[in-house]
Amino acid sequence: MNRILIIFMLFLCCFSPAYAVDPSEVLSDPVLEQRARSISSGLRCLVCQNQSIDDSDADLAKDLRIVVRERLVAGDSDTQVVDFVVSRYGEFVLLKPTFAGHNLVLWLTAPILFVIGALALFSVLRSKKTKPTALSPQEEAKLARLLGEGDDEHEKGQRTKG
């Protein structure tokens, strides 16, 4: 029974989130620490680029986590801390960029491409549903002649067998 419990606990550890925050970085005030975690989860690690500074082990991410905590201890609001980091590193440091005129293309490209793709797909599917055109009189006569000749040959084969 103990083995099963140990295996189960190890299994749970594999799926628990791993944070890169060093215990020495953690603030003693739990409210400030929660604010720091919230802010750092929205800031991009400039080394890893696809992780937040909260999840990254990079030295720069550690430095940014410390800066965030220092600013919070100094009394800055969450917005002031984020603005401070953005002023130093640019808007690229935000995992979720702001919705503003200078990056409107970033926000609108995906929906526009989705609509264009949906319209193209609709157009292709609609064009495949078109009804076949009627045969011209010459084509109908040729078809009747071919079908008639096929019936005659079939009948001749039946007569010779019987």
VENTA-V531822 format. One record per pair of residues at least 12 apart in sequence whose ideal C-beta (glycine too) atoms are under 10 Angstrom apart, sorted by the first residue. I is the first residue (numbers start at 1). J is the second residue. D is the distance in whole Angstrom. If there is no record, write none. Layout:
I;J;D + I;J;D
This chain:
17;54;10 + 17;55;8 + 18;55;7 + 18;57;10 + 19;37;8 + 19;40;10 + 19;41;9 + 19;52;10 + 19;54;6 + 19;55;7 + 19;56;10 + 20;40;10 + 20;45;9 + 20;48;10 + 20;51;8 + 20;52;9 + 20;53;8 + 20;54;7 + 20;55;6 + 20;56;5 + 20;57;5 + 20;58;8 + 20;61;7 + 20;62;8 + 20;65;8 + 21;33;9 + 21;36;9 + 21;37;8 + 21;40;8 + 21;53;9 + 21;54;6 + 21;55;9 + 21;56;10 + 21;61;10 + 21;62;9 + 21;65;6 + 21;69;10 + 22;57;9 + 22;62;7 + 22;65;8 + 22;66;9 + 24;62;10 + 24;66;10 + 25;40;10 + 25;62;7 + 25;65;6 + 25;66;6 + 25;68;10 + 25;69;6 + 26;65;10 + 26;69;9 + 27;69;6 + 27;70;10 + 27;72;7 + 27;73;7 + 28;73;10 + 29;72;9 + 29;73;8 + 31;72;10 + 32;69;7 + 32;72;5 + 32;73;7 + 33;69;8 + 33;72;9 + 35;68;9 + 35;69;9 + 35;72;6 + 35;76;10 + 35;77;9 + 35;78;6 + 35;81;8 + 36;54;9 + 36;65;7 + 36;66;10 + 36;68;5 + 36;69;5 + 36;70;10 + 36;71;9 + 36;72;6 + 36;73;9 + 36;78;9 + 36;81;9 + 37;52;10 + 37;54;6 + 37;65;9 + 37;68;9 + 37;69;10 + 38;54;9 + 38;68;10 + 38;78;7 + 39;52;10 + 39;53;9 + 39;54;9 + 39;64;10 + 39;65;9 + 39;68;5 + 39;69;9 + 39;71;9 + 39;72;8 + 39;76;10 + 39;78;6 + 39;79;10 + 39;81;6 + 39;82;6 + 39;85;8 + 40;52;6 + 40;53;5 + 40;54;4 + 40;55;9 + 40;56;9 + 40;61;8 + 40;64;7 + 40;65;5 + 40;67;10 + 40;68;5 + 40;69;9 + 40;81;9 + 40;85;9 + 41;53;8 + 41;54;5 + 41;55;8 + 41;95;8 + 42;54;9 + 42;78;9 + 42;82;7 + 42;85;10 + 42;93;9 + 42;94;7 + 42;95;5 + 42;96;6 + 43;56;10 + 43;61;9 + 43;64;6 + 43;65;9 + 43;67;10 + 43;68;7 + 43;81;9 + 43;82;7 + 43;85;6 + 43;86;9 + 43;89;9 + 43;93;6 + 43;94;7 + 43;95;7 + 44;56;9 + 44;61;9 + 44;64;9 + 44;85;10 + 44;89;9 + 44;91;10 + 44;92;7 + 44;93;5 + 44;94;7 + 44;95;5 + 44;96;9 + 44;97;10 + 45;57;9 + 45;58;6 + 45;60;7 + 45;61;4 + 45;62;10 + 45;64;8 + 45;65;10 + 45;93;9 + 45;95;9 + 46;58;8 + 46;60;6 + 46;61;8 + 46;64;8 + 46;89;6 + 46;90;9 + 46;92;7 + 46;93;7 + 47;59;8 + 47;60;5 + 47;61;7 + 48;60;9 + 48;61;7 + 49;92;9 + 49;95;10 + 50;95;9 + 51;95;9 + 52;64;10 + 52;65;10 + 52;95;6 + 53;65;5 + 53;67;10 + 53;68;8 + 53;85;9 + 53;93;9 + 53;95;9 + 54;68;9 + 60;89;9 + 64;85;7 + 64;88;9 + 64;89;8 + 64;93;8 + 67;81;8 + 67;84;8 + 67;85;7 + 67;88;8 + 68;81;6 + 68;82;9 + 68;84;9 + 68;85;7 + 69;81;9 + 71;83;10 + 71;84;6 + 71;85;8 + 82;94;8 + 86;98;9 + 91;103;7
